Amino acid sequence: MYPIVTVPDFESFYEGTSRRLLRYAYGLTGDLAEAQDLTQEAYARAWRGRANLAAALGYAAMSGRGGGNVG
């Protein structure tokens, strides 16, 4: 799955992670619309920085870190 540089790769990444991130954002905000906005912004940033995303995901997998630094 790494590196995530093509549209199909990113779509696969999104499909595999978006529900979990939305639930996390909803838990933080308690507001579905705000959680959806945060999730959308997180993936927009991930797409813009997709060249660096593979390295970040590798670090997260090794360190046990998740998507806690979205906002």
Residue pairs with C-beta under 8 A, 6 or more apart in sequence:
1 9
1 12
1 13
2 54
2 57
2 58
3 9
3 50
3 51
3 53
3 54
4 10
4 13
4 50
4 53
4 54
4 57
5 50
5 51
5 54
10 46
10 47
10 50
13 46
13 53
14 43
17 67
18 39
18 43
20 67
21 39
21 42
21 67
21 70
22 35
22 36
22 39
24 66
24 67
24 68
25 34
25 35
25 36
25 38
25 39
25 42
25 70
26 32
26 35
28 35
28 38
29 35
29 38
38 70
38 71
41 70
42 67
42 70
46 53
59 65
60 66
